[in-house]
Amino acid sequence: MVLLAVLVLTVVSCERLMGTKIAKIAADPGSYQGRDVTVTGTVKERIDVPSVKCYILSDGNGSIGVVTKGNLPVLGAKVRAKGRVEQSFAIGARKLLVIIETPKLRPTPPRNPVVPGGGPG
């Protein structure tokens, strides 16, 4: 029983470190719907239409769209993407299995503190 628990934890930990295989998501998208995943692969296509920016990522065994608010990576770039899985995302006439990328957080610049009684006098 303990061995089984250790094995399960090892598999889960490896998936977090290595990411999820794209083919695994594509084979059973319903079980990943709405879940956060991390995938790694090569950019095979870029889709840049006025309403959405997306790139197609392939890991050699499967491919998936990644919808981003950031800059599109160049074709052939090795990319690691993290986001939420959506089964049926329409881009123009195409319906794709996609990951809605989690926005990368940027540090908030410090604001000027308000000093009581420090105004013009």
ZAMARGU-4260 file (C-alpha; in steps of 0.2 Angstrom, whole numbers, plus 5000, padded with zeros to 4 digits):
<rodrens>
0) 5000/5000/5000 | 5014/5012/5005 | 5023/5007/4989 | 5008/5012/4978 | 5007/5029/4987
5) 5025/5032/4983 | 5023/5027/4965 | 5008/5038/4963 | 5017/5053/4971 | 5032/5050/4960
10) 5022/5050/4944 | 5012/5066/4949 | 5029/5074/4954 | 5037/5070/4937 | 5022/5076/4927
15) 5024/5093/4936 | 5042/5094/4933 | 5042/5087/4915 | 5025/5093/4910 | 5011/5084/4902
20) 5013/5075/4885 | 5002/5084/4872 | 4997/5067/4865 | 4990/5062/4882 | 4979/5078/4883
25) 4973/5075/4864 | 4969/5057/4868 | 4957/5062/4882 | 4953/5080/4882 | 4938/5079/4892
30) 4948/5073/4908 | 4959/5089/4905 | 4945/5101/4902 | 4947/5116/4913 | 4963/5109/4921
35) 4980/5118/4922 | 4994/5109/4913 | 5011/5113/4907 | 5017/5107/4890 | 5034/5108/4881
40) 5037/5108/4862 | 5041/5116/4846 | 5031/5130/4838 | 5025/5123/4821 | 5012/5137/4816
45) 5007/5155/4821 | 4990/5161/4820 | 4988/5180/4822 | 4971/5186/4819 | 4963/5203/4826
50) 4954/5195/4840 | 4967/5181/4846 | 4985/5176/4845 | 4988/5158/4845 | 5003/5146/4841
55) 5003/5127/4837 | 5015/5118/4848 | 5021/5100/4844 | 5030/5088/4855 | 5033/5075/4842
60) 5018/5064/4847 | 5004/5077/4847 | 5000/5095/4844 | 4990/5108/4853 | 4985/5127/4851
65) 4991/5139/4864 | 4981/5155/4865 | 4992/5169/4872 | 4991/5188/4876 | 5010/5189/4875
70) 5021/5190/4859 | 5020/5175/4847 | 5036/5164/4848 | 5045/5162/4832 | 5043/5146/4821
75) 5054/5132/4827 | 5056/5139/4844 | 5056/5127/4859 | 5043/5133/4871 | 5036/5128/4888
80) 5018/5134/4890 | 5007/5134/4905 | 4988/5136/4905 | 4970/5130/4906 | 4964/5117/4893
85) 4949/5121/4883 | 4942/5107/4871 | 4933/5117/4858 | 4941/5134/4854 | 4936/5143/4838
90) 4948/5153/4829 | 4940/5159/4813 | 4933/5143/4804 | 4945/5132/4814 | 4940/5123/4830
95) 4955/5118/4841 | 4960/5109/4857 | 4970/5123/4865 | 4978/5129/4881 | 4973/5147/4887
100) 4990/5152/4893 | 4992/5159/4911 | 4998/5177/4910 | 5016/5179/4915 | 5016/5190/4931
105) 5026/5206/4930 | 5032/5215/4945 | 5022/5230/4950 | 5033/5246/4950 | 5033/5254/4967
110) 5022/5269/4969 | 5027/5286/4977 | 5022/5285/4995 | 5011/5298/5002 | 5019/5307/5016
115) 5007/5315/5028 | 5011/5334/5029 | 5024/5333/5016 | 5014/5343/5003 | 5018/5361/4998
120) 5015/5372/5012
</rodrens>
